[in-house]
Amino acid sequence: MSGGVDSTVAVKLLLERGFKVAGAIMRLLPGCDAQVERAKKAAEVLGIDFFVFEMEQEFKERVMDAFCASYEAGRTPNPCVVCNKHIKFGLFYEKARSLGFDYVATGHYARITNVDRPRLKKAGSAAKDQSYFLFGLAPKIMEHVLFPLADIETKDETREIARLAGVDNANQRDSQDICFVPDGNYVEVIERYYDEKGRARKPGSFIDVNGRVLGTHGGMERFTIGQRKGVGMTLGEEPLYVIGKRPEDGAVIMGRDELLYSGILKVRDVNFPWLYEGETPPLEKKGLLVKTRSGQKTVPASVTYDPGTGILTAVLEKPVRAAAPGQFAVFYDEDEVFCGGEIV
């Protein structure tokens, strides 16, 4: 329970279905006492037990430090995917199971079906679907996961359930930011990471596709693939965008917008959420749909998987813009998550 409306309504729906429910919040960041109190108050209104799991150090190491290290290496990370895999459906799941609970549930908008085996699918509402962030789940975990909001069509419906339950967070606004970057200033987070690790800043050059130096910058972690704002470079009257980063010397490569489009993706650390450990992944699959950003429209794709290298190669029917290394490509077979992994 985050103290927000989605996880609160998840509790309400589970109680109505006859489950014995307890709430728990993960204390992940310093100064989150107000959030803990909101969650505790919601649990009291709903009449359930409430736990606080102290996970600040684990979250820092597995999510925040990994986020900074990814930027330092020239990639563009998605910490919510990492948090779901290692924290919410990793440490949190293990803690809940150790306390004797059969299931963990969250306020995610996604669906799990279990006919022949657990399968992760899109939520009933395409606008609210969060299955992209959950592709890293394994079937042995999904056997013990519930998503009570799977069939809710709109946020207004969620808020109405909360109002009827008598909780005062029904109208709380949705959080749009990364939880440890609430003001959107991720560079400040990386600067603190450098200070903690005793790392020197790595200034570098802006270069064009031919290697010609266009200017200098204070660090490539300040830029992401597809960025134009804050760079302000042109070729004649044509704007230039960040089309790549070179970690070995900190160079940020600038180019025309047309160079941001990719028709082939290579993906590592591939997870097939419907495959149990030890089962063999399919070597190829046609007729899939892919997203390289959570809010992106899907694009038709065919994939081949090399079990020797662990690399999945996807050929897209239509090129996608700014598919940045470090982000995640998630592939769907109709409404089911077929697989996903990190773009390289």
C-alpha positions in Angstrom: 0.0 0.0 0.0 1.6 3.3 -1.2 -1.1 5.5 0.4 -2.5 6.2 -3.0 -5.9 5.4 -4.3 -5.0 2.4 -6.5 -3.5 0.2 -3.8 -6.3 1.3 -1.4 -9.0 0.2 -3.8 -7.1 -3.1 -4.5 -7.5 -3.9 -0.7 -11.2 -3.0 -0.9 -11.8 -5.3 -3.9 -9.9 -8.2 -2.3 -12.0 -7.9 0.9 -15.1 -8.0 -1.1 -13.9 -11.2 -2.8 -13.4 -12.8 0.6 -9.7 -12.7 1.1 -8.1 -12.1 4.4 -5.9 -9.1 3.7 -3.1 -7.2 5.4 -1.5 -4.0 4.1 2.2 -3.2 3.9 4.3 -0.3 2.7 7.9 -0.4 1.7 9.9 2.4 3.3 12.3 3.1 0.4 13.4 6.7 0.8 14.3 9.1 3.6 11.6 11.5 4.6 8.6 9.3 3.6 6.8 9.4 7.0 3.8 11.3 5.6 3.3 8.6 2.9 3.6 5.8 5.5 1.0 7.6 7.7 -1.4 7.9 4.7 -1.1 4.2 4.0 -1.6 3.3 7.6 -4.7 5.5 7.9 -6.2 3.9 4.8 -5.5 0.4 6.3 -7.3 1.5 9.5 -10.3 2.7 7.6 -10.5 -0.6 5.8 -10.0 -2.5 9.0 -6.9 -4.5 8.1 -3.5 -5.2 9.7 -0.6 -3.0 8.5 3.1 -3.6 8.2 6.1 -1.3 7.4 8.9 -3.1 5.5 12.3 -1.3 5.9 13.9 -1.6 2.4 15.8 1.7 2.1 19.2 0.3 1.7 18.1 -2.4 -0.8 16.2 0.1 -2.9 19.2 2.4 -3.0 21.6 -0.4 -4.1 19.4 -2.2 -6.5 17.4 0.6 -8.1 18.9 4.1 -7.4 22.5 3.1 -7.8 21.7 0.9 -10.8 19.9 3.9 -12.3 22.9 6.2 -11.9 25.4 3.5 -13.1 23.3 3.0 -16.3 23.4 6.7 -17.1 27.1 6.7 -16.4 27.5 3.9 -18.9 25.7 5.9 -21.6 22.3 4.1 -21.3 18.8 5.5 -20.5 17.4 3.4 -17.7 13.8 2.7 -16.6 14.0 2.3 -12.8 10.3 1.3 -12.4 10.9 -1.9 -14.4 13.9 -2.7 -12.2 12.0 -1.9 -9.0 9.2 -4.2 -9.9 11.5 -7.1 -10.6 13.9 -6.8 -7.6 11.8 -4.9 -5.0 8.1 -5.2 -5.3 8.0 -8.7 -6.8 11.4 -9.7 -5.3 12.1 -8.6 -1.7 8.5 -7.6 -0.9 7.2 -10.8 -2.3 9.7 -12.9 -0.3 8.8 -11.0 2.9 5.1 -11.5 2.5 5.5 -15.2 1.7 7.7 -15.6 4.8 5.0 -14.1 6.9 2.6 -16.8 5.7 0.6 -15.0 3.1 -0.5 -16.9 0.0 -0.5 -14.0 -2.3 0.8 -10.5 -2.8 -1.4 -7.9 -4.6 -0.7 -4.4 -5.9 -2.6 -1.6 -7.5 -1.1 -2.2 -11.0 -3.4 -2.2 -13.9 -2.6 -5.5 -15.5 -4.0 -9.0 -15.7 -2.8 -12.6 -14.9 -4.7 -15.5 -16.3 -4.0 -19.1 -15.3 -5.5 -21.8 -17.6 -2.5 -23.9 -18.5 0.1 -21.7 -16.7 0.3 -18.1 -15.4 0.2 -15.6 -18.3 0.7 -11.8 -18.0 -1.8 -9.8 -20.1 -2.8 -6.2 -20.7 -5.4 -4.7 -18.4 -9.0 -4.2 -19.5 -8.3 -0.5 -20.0 -5.7 0.2 -22.7 -5.2 3.7 -21.3 -4.3 2.5 -17.8 -2.5 -0.7 -18.8 0.9 -1.2 -16.9 1.9 -4.6 -18.2 4.9 -3.0 -19.9 6.5 -2.5 -16.5 5.9 -6.1 -15.3 7.4 -8.2 -18.1 10.2 -9.3 -15.8 7.8 -11.4 -13.7 8.3 -15.2 -13.6 5.5 -17.7 -13.6 6.5 -19.1 -10.2 6.0 -15.6 -8.9 2.7 -15.0 -10.8 1.2 -18.1 -9.2 1.1 -15.9 -6.0 0.3 -12.5 -7.5 -3.1 -10.7 -7.8 -4.0 -7.6 -9.7 -7.5 -6.6 -8.4 -7.7 -3.6 -10.7 -7.4 -5.7 -13.9 -10.9 -5.0 -15.1 -11.4 -1.4 -14.0 -11.9 0.8 -17.1 -11.2 4.3 -15.8 -9.5 6.1 -12.9 -12.9 7.7 -12.1 -14.3 4.2 -11.4 -11.3 3.6 -9.1 -11.9 6.9 -7.3 -15.6 6.2 -6.9 -14.9 2.8 -5.2 -12.5 4.6 -2.8 -15.1 7.3 -2.0 -17.7 4.7 -1.2 -15.2 2.9 1.0 -14.8 6.2 3.0 -11.1 6.7 2.5 -9.9 10.3 2.1 -7.3 9.6 -0.7 -10.0 9.1 -3.4 -9.1 12.4 -5.1 -5.4 12.2 -4.6 -3.6 13.0 -7.9 -1.6 10.3 -9.7 2.1 10.3 -9.4 3.8 10.9 -12.7 7.4 11.1 -11.6 10.1 8.5 -10.7 9.7 8.3 -6.9 13.3 9.3 -6.1 13.3 12.1 -8.8 10.1 13.9 -7.8 11.0 17.2 -9.5 12.3 15.5 -12.6 15.9 16.6 -11.9 17.6 13.2 -12.4 21.0 14.9 -13.0 21.0 16.0 -9.4 20.5 12.4 -8.3 23.5 11.3 -10.5 25.6 14.1 -9.1 25.0 12.8 -5.5 25.9 9.3 -6.7 29.2 10.6 -8.1 29.9 12.3 -4.8 29.1 9.2 -2.7 31.3 7.0 -4.9 34.1 9.5 -5.1 33.8 9.6 -8.9 35.1 12.4 -11.0 32.7 14.2 -13.4 33.3 13.2 -17.1 32.9 16.2 -19.4 33.0 15.4 -23.1 32.3 16.7 -26.6 29.3 17.0 -28.8 30.2 15.5 -32.2 28.5 14.9 -35.5 28.2 11.5 -37.2 31.5 12.1 -38.9 33.3 12.7 -35.6 33.6 16.5 -36.1 33.5 18.3 -32.7 30.6 20.7 -32.4 31.1 21.8 -28.8 31.6 20.6 -25.2 29.3 19.5 -22.4 29.5 18.7 -18.6 28.6 15.0 -18.9 26.8 12.7 -21.2 24.5 11.6 -18.4 22.7 14.9 -18.8 21.4 13.8 -22.2 19.2 11.1 -23.6 18.5 9.7 -27.0 16.1 11.9 -29.0 16.7 15.0 -26.9 16.8 18.4 -28.5 15.8 20.7 -25.7 18.7 22.0 -23.7 21.2 21.3 -26.5 20.2 23.9 -29.1 22.4 22.8 -32.0 21.5 23.1 -35.6 22.9 22.2 -39.0 22.1 25.3 -41.0 18.5 25.8 -40.1 17.8 22.1 -39.3 17.8 21.1 -35.6 20.1 18.4 -34.4 19.1 15.7 -31.8 21.1 13.4 -29.6 21.3 10.2 -31.6 23.9 8.4 -29.6 26.4 8.4 -26.7 30.0 7.0 -26.5 30.8 6.0 -23.0 34.6 5.4 -23.7 35.2 9.2 -24.1 31.9 10.7 -23.1 31.0 12.0 -26.5 27.4 12.9 -27.3 26.6 12.2 -31.0 24.3 14.7 -32.7 22.4 14.2 -35.9 19.2 14.8 -37.9 15.9 13.5 -36.7 15.7 10.9 -39.4 18.7 9.1 -37.8 16.7 8.4 -34.7 14.5 5.8 -36.4 15.4 2.1 -35.9 13.9 -0.8 -37.8 16.0 -3.5 -36.0 16.4 -3.9 -32.3 18.8 -6.1 -30.3 17.7 -6.9 -26.8 19.5 -8.6 -23.9 18.5 -10.2 -20.6 15.3 -11.4 -22.2 12.5 -12.7 -20.0 9.6 -14.8 -21.2 7.1 -14.4 -18.3 5.2 -17.6 -19.3 8.2 -19.9 -19.3 9.2 -21.7 -16.2 12.9 -22.0 -15.3 14.5 -24.7 -17.4 12.0 -24.5 -20.3 13.4 -23.7 -23.7 12.5 -20.3 -25.2 11.2 -20.3 -28.8 13.9 -19.4 -31.3 11.6 -17.3 -33.5 8.1 -15.8 -33.5 6.2 -13.7 -36.0 3.2 -11.6 -35.7 4.2 -9.9 -32.4 3.7 -6.2 -31.4 6.4 -4.2 -29.6 6.7 -1.2 -27.4 10.0 0.6 -26.7 8.4 3.1 -24.3 5.5 2.5 -22.0 3.2 5.1 -23.6 4.1 4.2 -27.1 1.8 2.7 -29.7 2.7 -0.9 -30.5 4.5 -1.7 -33.8 4.3 -5.1 -35.6 7.5 -7.1 -35.2 9.1 -10.5 -35.8 11.8 -11.9 -33.5 14.6 -14.4 -33.4 16.3 -15.5 -30.2 19.9 -16.8 -29.9 20.2 -19.0 -26.8 24.0 -18.9 -27.1 24.3 -15.2 -26.7 21.0 -14.5 -25.0 20.3 -11.8 -27.6 16.9 -11.4 -29.2 16.8 -9.6 -32.6 13.6 -7.9 -33.6 12.7 -6.7 -37.1 10.0 -4.1 -37.0 7.4 -3.5 -39.7 7.7 0.3 -39.0 10.8 2.0 -37.6 10.4 3.4 -34.1 11.9 6.7 -32.9 14.5 7.1 -30.2 14.8 3.4 -29.1 17.5 4.1 -26.5 19.9 1.5 -25.1 19.0 0.9 -21.5 15.3 1.2 -22.1 13.1 -1.9 -22.5 11.4 -3.5 -25.5 8.3 -5.4 -24.5 6.7 -7.8 -27.1 3.0 -8.7 -27.1 1.2 -11.7 -28.6 -2.1 -10.0 -29.0 -2.9 -8.9 -25.4 -0.3 -11.3 -23.7 3.2 -10.3 -22.8 5.3 -12.7 -24.9 8.8 -11.4 -23.7 10.8 -8.3 -22.9 14.3 -7.2 -22.3 16.8 -4.4 -22.3 17.6 -2.6 -25.6 21.3 -2.7 -26.5 
